[in-house]
Amino acid sequence: MFFRFYDHPGVHLPPAQQAVLRRELLEIARASMNPVPDYQCLSSSADALDDKLIVVAYIDSADSERSQIPRAVAFTSALFLDVPAVAHPVLHAGLTVAIPALRRTGIVAQLFVALYQNMIPCHPHGFWVTTLAAVLSSLVKAEKMLCNTHPAPPHRRLGMRSTGPQEAHLAIARAISERHRAALLISPTAEWDEAQFVFRGSLSWDAALCFQKDVDDVRFWHRDKSSNEFFHQLLRPGMGDEVLHVGFANVEKLGKLFGGRQRRETKL
């Protein structure tokens, strides 16, 4: 398996290559989502790829059922959010999808490692990362990869001066609630619960039907039981809530996670 990084492909790729990339992303999505949302990098909009940072995982031709043609099997698509109130860039980890056969294989973590590897040279002093999810495993993975996170399980708060959000966390969250709901597919009628860092009813609208999950379904849980329980108690079952998780991508910590385990290609 190898990974390709696409940097604002709607701007930098020729139209023919953009069309190929769109087909690959839609093929992955159709294998995993019903219906496929007209959202983010899957949108039919002509400029859907302009502001995206996309990593696609491919199976080598030797491992693929299609001779000579690598098969796209998973992707993550992120974008930067405009939050002038904070000093560092804010990257939203927007949409991550893998074909069913690769779920629970560690592919999601590998996609994010590839994404962060390509971000660090441009942002050596670090950057903020936001995750909006009702999937507990996604929230726990983000918690483990990032620093200075909120909300965070109690055992991650040991030795910290405060258990509440810092000014940067609040500034980012408020900017999302006020200006970036559409980019994150947050229902216009969702309530922002600042005390818990949860958008109440975020998924309770037709545009987000395919993202609705049963928070009690253990298939979407992480192996870390205590962290699972922490994020689980923030969400109301069947109400379409999503936790907004905010953390800082520290170059030193991420470097320890990389470990040189992935084969990458030059960014496109």
C-alpha positions as CSV (number, residue, x, y, z in Angstrom):
1,M,0.0,0.0,0.0
2,F,1.2,3.5,-0.7
3,F,-0.2,7.0,-0.2
4,R,-0.5,10.1,-2.4
5,F,-1.0,13.6,-1.1
6,Y,-3.0,16.0,-3.2
7,D,-2.4,19.7,-2.3
8,H,-5.4,21.8,-3.3
9,P,-6.0,19.6,-6.4
10,G,-8.7,21.8,-7.8
11,V,-6.1,24.5,-8.3
12,H,-2.9,22.5,-9.0
13,L,-4.1,19.4,-11.0
14,P,-5.1,19.5,-14.7
15,P,-8.8,18.9,-15.4
16,A,-8.2,15.3,-16.6
17,Q,-6.4,14.4,-13.4
18,Q,-9.0,16.1,-11.3
19,A,-11.7,13.9,-13.0
20,V,-9.7,10.8,-12.2
21,L,-9.3,11.8,-8.6
22,R,-13.0,12.6,-8.2
23,R,-13.9,9.1,-9.6
24,E,-11.5,7.5,-7.1
25,L,-13.0,9.3,-4.2
26,L,-16.5,8.5,-5.2
27,E,-15.7,4.9,-5.8
28,I,-14.4,4.6,-2.2
29,A,-17.4,6.5,-0.9
30,R,-20.0,4.3,-2.7
31,A,-18.5,1.2,-1.2
32,S,-19.0,2.6,2.3
33,M,-21.8,5.2,2.3
34,N,-25.5,5.2,1.4
35,P,-26.4,7.8,0.2
36,V,-23.1,9.4,-0.8
37,P,-23.3,13.0,0.4
38,D,-22.9,16.0,-1.9
39,Y,-20.3,17.3,0.6
40,Q,-16.7,18.2,1.0
41,C,-14.4,16.5,-1.6
42,L,-17.4,14.4,-2.8
43,S,-19.4,17.5,-3.8
44,S,-20.4,17.9,-7.4
45,S,-19.5,21.6,-7.2
46,A,-16.8,22.6,-9.7
47,D,-14.6,24.1,-7.0
48,A,-15.0,21.3,-4.5
49,L,-11.4,20.3,-4.6
50,D,-9.9,23.9,-4.6
51,D,-9.4,24.2,-0.9
52,K,-8.8,20.5,0.0
53,L,-5.8,18.7,1.3
54,I,-6.4,15.0,0.4
55,V,-4.5,11.8,1.1
56,V,-5.5,8.7,-0.8
57,A,-4.4,5.2,0.0
58,Y,-3.7,2.8,-2.9
59,I,-3.2,-0.9,-3.2
60,D,-0.2,-1.7,-5.4
61,S,-0.9,-3.4,-8.7
62,A,0.6,-6.6,-7.4
63,D,-2.0,-6.7,-4.6
64,S,-4.9,-5.3,-6.7
65,E,-7.4,-7.3,-8.6
66,R,-6.8,-4.9,-11.5
67,S,-3.5,-5.6,-13.2
68,Q,-1.2,-2.6,-13.6
69,I,-3.6,-0.1,-12.1
70,P,-3.3,0.7,-8.4
71,R,-6.7,0.7,-6.7
72,A,-7.8,3.6,-4.4
73,V,-9.1,2.1,-1.2
74,A,-9.3,5.0,1.4
75,F,-8.9,8.7,1.7
76,T,-8.9,11.6,4.2
77,S,-9.8,15.1,3.0
78,A,-9.0,18.2,5.2
79,L,-9.2,21.9,4.8
80,F,-7.9,25.0,6.6
81,L,-10.5,27.2,8.4
82,D,-10.2,31.0,8.7
83,V,-9.8,31.7,12.4
84,P,-8.0,35.1,12.7
85,A,-8.2,35.0,16.5
86,V,-5.6,32.3,16.9
87,A,-1.9,32.5,16.1
88,H,-1.5,29.1,14.3
89,P,-3.4,27.7,11.3
90,V,-6.5,25.7,12.0
91,L,-6.9,22.4,10.0
92,H,-10.2,20.7,10.0
93,A,-9.9,16.9,9.6
94,G,-13.1,16.8,7.6
95,L,-13.9,13.5,5.9
96,T,-12.2,10.1,6.2
97,V,-13.5,7.0,4.3
98,A,-12.2,3.5,3.8
99,I,-13.6,0.5,1.9
100,P,-15.3,-1.9,4.3
101,A,-12.5,-4.5,4.1
102,L,-10.0,-2.1,5.5
103,R,-12.0,-0.9,8.5
104,R,-10.3,-1.5,11.9
105,T,-7.0,-2.2,10.2
106,G,-5.3,1.0,11.3
107,I,-5.8,2.6,7.9
108,V,-7.3,5.8,9.4
109,A,-4.3,6.4,11.6
110,Q,-2.0,5.8,8.6
111,L,-4.0,8.3,6.5
112,F,-3.6,11.0,9.2
113,V,0.1,10.3,9.6
114,A,0.5,10.8,5.8
115,L,-1.5,14.0,6.0
116,Y,0.5,15.4,9.0
117,Q,3.8,14.5,7.4
118,N,2.9,16.7,4.5
119,M,1.7,19.5,6.7
120,I,4.8,19.8,8.9
121,P,7.3,21.2,6.4
122,C,4.9,24.1,5.7
123,H,4.0,24.6,9.4
124,P,7.1,23.6,11.4
125,H,5.7,25.5,14.5
126,G,2.6,23.3,14.6
127,F,-1.1,23.9,13.8
128,W,-4.5,23.4,15.4
129,V,-6.6,20.4,14.3
130,T,-10.4,20.1,14.7
131,T,-12.4,16.9,14.5
132,L,-16.2,16.9,14.5
133,A,-17.6,13.4,15.1
134,A,-20.1,11.1,16.7
135,V,-17.8,8.1,16.1
136,L,-16.0,7.4,19.4
137,S,-13.0,5.8,17.7
138,S,-12.3,8.9,15.6
139,L,-12.4,11.1,18.7
140,V,-10.1,8.9,20.7
141,K,-7.6,8.6,17.8
142,A,-7.5,12.4,17.5
143,E,-7.0,12.7,21.3
144,K,-4.0,10.3,21.2
145,M,-2.3,12.0,18.2
146,L,-2.6,15.6,19.3
147,C,-1.5,17.8,22.2
148,N,-3.3,20.4,24.3
149,T,-6.7,18.9,23.5
150,H,-10.2,19.8,24.5
151,P,-12.4,18.1,25.5
152,A,-10.1,15.5,27.0
153,P,-10.5,12.5,29.3
154,P,-9.5,13.2,33.0
155,H,-6.4,11.0,32.8
156,R,-5.1,13.3,30.0
157,R,-5.6,16.4,32.2
158,L,-3.2,15.3,35.0
159,G,-0.8,18.0,35.9
160,M,-2.6,20.7,33.9
161,R,-3.7,24.0,35.5
162,S,-7.2,23.9,34.2
163,T,-9.6,21.2,33.1
164,G,-11.6,23.7,30.9
165,P,-11.0,25.0,27.4
166,Q,-8.3,27.6,26.8
167,E,-8.9,30.8,24.8
168,A,-7.6,29.2,21.6
169,H,-10.1,26.3,22.0
170,L,-12.9,28.7,22.5
171,A,-11.9,31.0,19.7
172,I,-11.8,28.1,17.2
173,A,-15.1,26.6,18.4
174,R,-16.9,29.9,18.2
175,A,-15.6,30.6,14.8
176,I,-16.9,27.3,13.6
177,S,-20.3,27.8,15.1
178,E,-20.6,31.3,13.7
179,R,-19.0,31.0,10.3
180,H,-18.1,27.5,9.2
181,R,-21.2,25.4,9.8
182,A,-21.7,24.7,6.1
183,A,-18.1,23.6,5.6
184,L,-18.5,21.1,8.4
185,L,-22.0,20.0,7.5
186,I,-23.4,21.2,10.8
187,S,-27.2,21.6,10.8
188,P,-28.1,25.3,10.8
189,T,-30.5,24.6,13.7
190,A,-27.9,22.7,15.8
191,E,-27.3,24.1,19.3
192,W,-23.7,24.9,20.3
193,D,-23.2,23.5,23.8
194,E,-20.0,25.3,24.8
195,A,-19.9,23.7,28.3
196,Q,-19.5,20.2,26.7
197,F,-18.0,21.2,23.3
198,V,-20.9,19.5,21.5
199,F,-23.1,20.5,18.6
200,R,-26.5,19.3,19.7
201,G,-28.4,17.9,16.7
202,S,-25.6,18.6,14.3
203,L,-26.5,15.5,12.2
204,S,-30.3,15.9,12.6
205,W,-31.0,17.0,9.0
206,D,-31.3,15.4,5.6
207,A,-27.9,16.4,4.3
208,A,-26.1,14.4,7.1
209,L,-28.2,11.2,7.1
210,C,-25.3,9.0,6.0
211,F,-23.2,10.2,8.9
212,Q,-25.7,9.4,11.7
213,K,-24.3,6.7,14.0
214,D,-25.6,4.8,17.0
215,V,-23.3,6.0,19.8
216,D,-23.9,2.7,21.6
217,D,-22.8,0.5,18.7
218,V,-19.5,-1.0,19.8
219,R,-18.3,-1.3,16.2
220,F,-17.5,2.4,16.3
221,W,-15.7,2.3,19.7
222,H,-12.0,2.5,20.4
223,R,-10.1,-0.1,22.4
224,D,-9.2,2.5,25.0
225,K,-12.2,1.9,27.3
226,S,-11.8,4.9,29.6
227,S,-11.4,7.4,26.7
228,N,-14.4,5.7,25.0
229,E,-16.5,6.2,28.1
230,F,-15.5,9.9,28.4
231,F,-16.6,10.8,24.9
232,H,-19.7,8.5,25.1
233,Q,-21.1,10.4,28.0
234,L,-21.0,13.7,26.0
235,L,-23.4,12.4,23.4
236,R,-27.1,11.8,23.6
237,P,-28.2,8.5,21.8
238,G,-30.3,9.0,18.7
239,M,-30.1,12.8,18.8
240,G,-27.5,13.5,16.1
241,D,-25.0,15.1,18.5
242,E,-21.3,15.5,17.5
243,V,-18.3,16.4,19.7
244,L,-16.0,19.2,18.5
245,H,-12.5,18.1,19.4
246,V,-9.7,20.6,19.2
247,G,-6.1,19.8,19.6
248,F,-2.6,21.0,18.6
249,A,-0.4,19.2,16.2
250,N,3.0,19.3,17.9
251,V,5.8,18.5,15.5
252,E,7.9,16.7,18.1
253,K,5.0,14.4,19.2
254,L,4.0,13.7,15.6
255,G,7.5,12.8,14.7
256,K,7.5,10.1,17.3
257,L,4.3,8.7,15.8
258,F,5.6,8.5,12.3
259,G,8.2,5.9,12.6
260,G,8.8,5.7,8.8
261,R,6.3,3.0,8.4
262,Q,4.6,4.3,5.3
263,R,5.6,4.4,1.6
264,R,4.7,7.8,0.1
265,E,4.8,9.3,-3.3
266,T,5.6,12.9,-4.3
267,K,2.7,15.2,-3.5
268,L,0.5,16.2,-6.5
